[in-house]
Amino acid sequence: MQTLLRYYTFSLAFTAACFALAAWYGWVSTGSIVGMLSVLWIVIVLSILEVSLSFDNAVVNATVLREMDPVWQQRFLTIGILIAVFGMRIVFPIAIVSIAAQIGPWDAVQLSLGNPEEYERIVSGAHIGIAGFGGAFLAMVGLTFFFDEEKDVHWIHALEQSINRFSSVPAVEIGLVLLLVYGVSTMLTPDDALTFLTAGLLGLVTFIGVHAIGAIIEQREARKKAAGEIVRSGLGGFLYLEVLDASFSFDGVIGAFALSNNMIVIAIGLSVGAMFVRSMTIHLVRTGTLAQYRYLEHGAFWAIIVLGVIMLVSARYHIPETITGLIGAVLIGLSLWWSIRHNRAERAANAAATEPGA
């Protein structure tokens, strides 16, 4: 228990500070105990929602981080998390309003505090583009994991093995995402369809671009290693993780408006989730949990595919964030249980093999 607490001490302290800040803000802004408790309750619910949506993000972060050198791991866990907390949870909604309403950032801040209903309307109006970009990017992340020729461990064996047979087909996952994006666009009005298609294509291009940067860096490092230098950069992985975290954050930021249209309340609640992503990522990397539970990654990447599809479909149909979080939790929970069952069977087989007379 002490060892586990070591990874989450900072997040728990940060959570307590956020709750205290929410209570203070609620009292200052409303001047009543009831108002203070109302604000605090919204922040608590937002925090729980964001944390429940964050586990698959943490698993994927850990998958990428374990291949990076310690210097870039630390950079992501410090600078990267600051970008996640302040960039996506605070700056991103302000940037949307600034662009959509063609006003300056400070005016957007004043709008969020002085006219939160209009602020919510503008941010929600940008949902079509956000759904296209984030959904396409996340779908590519999930599909790329399964369309991998070198993948030889399968959780949902029949399905994943069937998918793996097509992994040698060039760009098959890109084709699937394009078909999905086009299919959803046919259900939208012409103007919304154009916005959605453009955003979806930008999501694909961003995914390809980030991986291209990573490939170029790897080639450069391979040449340096051949020349006797030992230098390893995680810049490509760092950029990939930042875009990935942004994509994960889209639905949380938009969905938060179902509970509140106050930017400060939303930022406090969602920041708690971002900090727990950091703690869960550190826990998974430092303890080697992904290696111990062989199907955990599979559950996370299936959850990502589901999240990507839901984001794309949400351009046409409203799907509550609680359903998204529940599906992700179920998939990851099943993959964890399957991993534990596999480990028990393996230990029993090894014990039987070492028994005298076996």
N, C-alpha and C positions, 0 to 999 in steps of 0.2 A: 504493500500500500504506500509506504514511504517513497519507494522508487518511482511508482506511478505518479504520486503527488509532485515529485520533483519536476516533472515535465509540464505540469499545469498550474504551478504556483503563480507564475506571472499572469497567466490568463485569468485566474480566479481573482487576483488582486485588481487587475484591470477591470474585470466585470463589476466588482464591488465599487470601484471608483466611478464607473459609468452609471451605476444605479444611484449612487449618491449625487452625481451631477444631474441626473434626470429628476430626482426628488427636488433638488435645489431649483432647477429650471422650472419645474411645475409649480413650485411655491411662488417664485418671482413673477412668472407669467400669468398666474391665475389668482394668487393671493388667498387661496383657500386650501384646506386639507383635502377636500374632495377632489379639487383640480390637481393637486400634487399627486395624490394616489392614482388618479386617472392617467396622468402622464407616465408615472412609474410603471403602471400595469402595461401600457402600450409598449414601453421599452423592453420590459421583461418578455412579452409575447414575441416581439420582433427578434429579440436575442435568441429565444428558443427556436424560432422558425429558421433563423440564419444558421445556427449551429447544426440543426437537423439536416439542412441542405449542404453542409460543409464537409461531411466525412468523405464522400467520393472525391471531392476536390483535394483533400489532404492525401488520400491514397495515391492519386495521380501525381501530385507534387512530389511525394516520396519516391515514386517510381523514377521520375526524372532526376531528382536530387541525388539519389544514391550513385548515379553515374557521373556526377560532377565532383570536382576537387573541393576540399574543405573550404578554401577561400571563397569560391563562388556559392557554396552552400550557405556560408555565413552572410554573404552579401544579399542573397535572396531572403533569408530569414530576418534581416534587419531592414535594409533599404526596400526590398521588395514588399515586405509587409506594410511599411509606411505608405508606399504607393497604393497598396490595396485598401488600407484604411482611409487615408485622406484623399487619394485619387478617385477611386471608384465610388466610395460611399458619400463623398462631399463634393469634389470637383466635377465628377461626371454628370450628376443631375443639373448642376449650375451651367455646365458647358452645353447641355442639351437645350436648356431654356434660352441661353445666349444666342445659340445658332438658330433655333426655331423662331424666336421672337425678334431676332436681329437687334438685340440690345447688349450692352456691356455686361461683363461679369458682376460688377458691383450692383448694377441695376437688377440683375437676376437674383442676387442675394436679397436685395430690398423687396423684390416681388415675392420671394418665397416667405419672407417674414411678414410683409404687409398685406399680401393678397394670396394666401396659400391655396385657395381654390383655383385661381387662374394658373398658378405655378403647377399644380397637380394636373390641370387640363393640358398644359403644354407638354409636360413630361410624358403623360399617358398618350398624347397624340403622336409621340415619336416611337410608340411601341412597335409599329409595323417594321420600321427599319431595324430596330434593335433585335426583334425576333428573327429577322432574316439573317443578320450578321452573326449573332450569337448562336443561333440554331445550326447554321451551316458549319461554323467553326467547331462546335462541340460534336456534331455528328461526324466530322472528319477525324477528330481526336479518337472517338470510340471505334470507328470502323477501321482506322489505320492499325489499331492494336490487334484486331482479329484478322485482317488481310495482311498477314505477315508470314512469308514463306518459312522463316526460321522458328515460328511458334510451334512447339511440339507438346505443350501441356494444354489439355482441354477440360473445361469444367462441364458445360452442357455439351457433352461429347459429340453426339450426332450432329447437332447444329453447328458447333464450332469447327468440327472436322470438315463438314460440307463447305462452310465458308472458306476454310483454309485451302481447299482444292482450287479455288479461283484466285488465290493470292498472287499467282504468277501472271495474271492478266494485268497489263499496265493500266494504272489509273482507274481501276474498277470502282474503288470507293468514291472517287470524284464523280464518276458517272452516276452512281446511286444517289449521291447528295444533290446533284443537278436535277435529276428526275424528281426527287422529293420536293425541292424548292420550286420547280416548275409546276408540279401537281398542286401545291398549296396556292401558288399564284393564280391558278385558274379559278379559284374560289373567291378571289378578291375583285374589287372594282378596278377598272383600268389604271387609275392613278395610283392606288395602293399596290397593285400588282407590279407596276414599274419600280416603285420604291422598294418593294420586297425583293424583287429579282436583283436589283442593283446591290442592295445590302447583302444578299446571299452570295453574289459573285465576289463582293469585297471580302466577305468572310472566308471564302475559299482561297482567294488570292493572298490574304493575310496568313492563312495556315501554310500555304506553299512557300510564301516569302520567308516566314520565320524558320521553316525547315531548311530552306535554301541557305540562309545565313549560317545556320548550324552546320550544314554540310561543308560550306566553304571554310569555316573555322576549323573543322575536323581535318580537312585536307591540308590546311596550312600547318596544323599541329603535327600531322603525320610526316610532312616534309622536314619539320624541325627535329622531330624525333629521329628520323633517318640520318640527320646531320649530327646527332649526338646530343641534342638539346632536350631537356625534360621540362617542357612548358605545356600546361594544359589550361585552356580557358573554358569557362562555362557560359560565355556571353550568349551563345545561341540558345542554350537551355534556359538561361535567365529571361531572355525576351519571350521565349515560348511560354514559360510559366506565368509571366505577367499578362500576356494576351489571354491565356487560359483562365486565369483568375478573373480577369475582366469579363469574360464570357459567362463564367459561373455567377458573377455578381449581377448581371443584367436582370434576371428574373426576380432576384431578391429586392433590388432597388425599385423596380416597377411595382412588384407585388406589395411592397411596404405601404404604398399609397392606399391600399385597401383598409389599413388600420389608422393611418394618419397622413395629413398633407403638410405637416410641419417639418421642415428640412432638418432642424436641430434634433428633434425627437427621432427621426429616421436615421440620421447619421450616428447617434449614440447607440441605438439598438443594433444596427448592422455592424458597427465596429467591433462589438463583442464577438460576433460570429467570425469576423476576419482574424481576430486574435486567437480564437480557438483553432482555426485552420493552421496557424503557425505552430501552436503547441502539439496538435495531432500529427503534423508533418514531422516535427522534431522527434516525437515519440516513435513514429514508424521507422524513421531513418536510423536513429541511434540504437534501437532495440532489435533491428533486423526482423521486424514483425512480418514484413512482406515475404521474406524467405521462409519463415516458420509456417505461414498459412498460404499454401500454394495457389488457392483459388480466390484469394481476397482481391487481387488485381482484376481478375475476370469480372467479379461482381461489381467493382467500381466502374469498369469500362462499359459494362452493360447498362449501368445506371446513367452513365454519361450519354450513351446513345439514346436512351429513353428521354433524358432531359433535353437533348438536342432536338429530337422529333417533337416533343411537347412544345418547345419554344417556337418551332416552325409552325406547328398547327395553331398555336395561340394567336397567330396573326388573324385567324378567322374565328376561332372558338375560344372562349375564356375557360381556362383550366385552373382551378385553385392551387396555390402553391403548396398547400397541405397535402394534396394528392401527389404532387411531384416529389415532395420530401418523403412521403410514405412509400412510394414505389422504390425510390433509391435506397431507403433504409431496409426494406424487405429483401432486395437483391443482394445488398452487401451482407445482411444478416444470414441469408441462405448460403452465400459463398463462404462465410466464416464458419458456419456449422458444417458445411461439406468438407472444409479444410481440416477441422478438428476430427471429424469422422475418419478422414483419410489418414491422419497422423496416428490415430488409435489403431487402425487396421494395420498400418505399417509397423508399429511397435509390437503388436501381437504376432505378426508374421516373423519379425526378427527374433522375438523371444522363443517362438516355436522352433526356429531354425537352429538356435544355440542350445536347445535342450539335449541332454545326453540321449543318444540313440536315435536322434532325428535324422 
